[in-house]
Amino acid sequence: MSFLVLLIIAAICGSIGASIAGRSSSGCLSSIVLGFIGALIGSWLSRELAVPDWFVFHRIPIVWSIIGAALFVAALGILNPSHSKKRR
């Protein structure tokens, strides 16, 4: 049950972070991956900046996961701009 809750939290954080960065549609699996990568990046960033985790749920820092996911999606968009363009 706890693992399922972690997956749901990661999916929500990943999809919110992707939306903030301008990625309109992503699947459930990619949202989960973005959520976990965002949690790693966000936790690292909060430690480097010496800022506390504001909202932690099941050991996932929600706010920093969203920020980390948005930064990761933005970095991917910069590294691969042709993929982030809309196809007509």
LINVEN-V705909 format. One record per residue. PSI is psi as a letter, one per 40 degrees, with the letter a starting at -180 (none if undefined). Layout:
PSI ; PSI
//
This chain:
d ; d ; d ; d ; d ; d ; d ; d ; d ; d ; d ; d ; d ; d ; d ; d ; d ; d ; d ; d ; e ; e ; h ; d ; h ; i ; i ; d ; d ; d ; d ; d ; d ; d ; d ; d ; d ; d ; d ; d ; d ; d ; d ; d ; d ; d ; d ; d ; e ; f ; h ; i ; h ; d ; h ; h ; h ; f ; e ; h ; h ; d ; d ; d ; d ; d ; d ; d ; d ; d ; d ; d ; d ; d ; d ; d ; d ; d ; d ; g ; d ; d ; d ; e ; i ; h ; i ; none
//
